Amino acid sequence: MANGRQEELPDETTLHESLRDLFLGNSSNKPPPKKLVIVVKSEVDRCKITMERPVKLRDLEDILMRRYRMPLNIFHSNISYDYLQKINSQSELDNLVQLHDMRNRESKFRLTVSPKEEEDVILKPDSRGVYRVGDFINDMASDTATSAKTNVVSGRIDLSRLGNLPELPERRPPEEYKEGAKIGTGAHGSVYVCYDFDTGEKLVLKKIFARGDANAVKIKMDSLTDEVGLLSRLSHENIVQYRGAVVADNFVLIFMEFMTGGSLYDVIREAGTLPPRQAIDTTRQVLSGLAYLHDLGIIHRDIKSANIMRTAQVPVVVKIGDFGSAQFLRALASLSSTDYQGTPHYTAPEIFRRSRPYDEKADIWSVGITVIEMLTGRTPYANFEPAVLFYKMANEDKIEYDIPRETPGPLANVISRMLVWEPSKRPTANDLLSLEIFRNRPITPKTSLAN
């Protein structure tokens, strides 16, 4: 069953002409303003700069170097900083500015920046190679846990709802730990395997450093502590366990459960596709974890195969990972085992359109995209560059995708319901879990499409 064929990516000239016609219509002959207003956001502050057109990447880097006094990664972002695309060259900057002008040349061009190299001069192990938490922080946030990239319905975490959850005394960061291999690097930190020196338990450690004005950093970190402390109370079989976080004046260390089976992305990369039976069971478990989060008012906002973790034993347990505080880590690059630079391929169209505040239905869209990826080995529009897809999704009213002909009819129906363009018409996670396809296990993988 197919909803249409994926489009081939046109050549650059044709693409720009098409986008110009689509977004500017007859106004495309208007010259852009002589100057470009740029809003730059770092982990701790925000500033506005104005540059003469055409904007030179070298000049932009010089301005940012003078302000922040360190080499920086530069990312283009949307107004809510939910989408990041790294700028590596002058041609990439030129294309992003051109696409920005096609959409709204009078608006501000938005960037977010992060240090190019992690200068881990704060944390040093002892002669045994063991890090002692007490050596670099006195007032440890003992029962706290978070990760990159969670939003909440109100824009803030509903502390009253999470406060009603029971405390979990066992959720504590290790007092002493040893670092193992680095397994990932993102825009704002790194991910390591680590070992609790007392228990010998293998954990995952995310290290996120905040650099900038000391007072601004302290205010930001103080605002984080209560929220991550309450997030550590989350407990569900389909949610990665957070063992604790250390919140200091200028860095956060996040400790979490080590998932022995890797991520769903790893499985798809190795196997190519999943049979419908496994796709259905994986989707059921993801929806179960999301229903738990949504009932607490938490929107994940970064559901994708790389953030869906698996156990190695059979039956496989699937868990949602990579979520945390909206106030400090919102819109930072994902720090999962794959380097994430803001791909929009899983992102709901309402986030690109920004016509209204998005809600938990954005997660449902992302699950639908992930189901297609499980069945086909790729996301819809996988060949489209992020900047092009950003504007495509913001200005269309449907998505085109193919799924295998042998896909069970009930599963194909679930996908189409998840990918309804209007978020209010999408089902909730609980709505989907009530469907027979997710109630009855196991599912016969080759159910007739006619049924």
Protein Blocks (a to p, Z undefined) as FASTA:
>chain_A
ZZbdcdddddfklmmmmmmmmmnmmmlmpccdfbdcdddddfkbccdddddddddfklmm
mmmmmmnopacddddddfkopaccddfbfklmmmmmmmmmmmommbccddddddfbdcdf
kbccdfkopacfklmofbdcfkgccdehiadfkopacfklmmmpccdfklccdfbdcddd
dfbdcfkbccdddddfknopacdddddddedjfklmmmmmmmmmmmmmmmmmpccfkbcc
dfbdcddfkbccddddddfklpfklmmmmnopacfklmmmmmmmmmmmmmmmmmnopafk
lacfklpccdfbdcdddddehiadfklmgoiacfbfbdcehiaklpcfklmnomaccdfk
lmmmmmmmmmmmmmnopaehklpcfklmmmmmmmccbdcddddfklcfklmmmmmmmmgf
blmlpccfklmmmpmklmpccddfkbcfkZZ
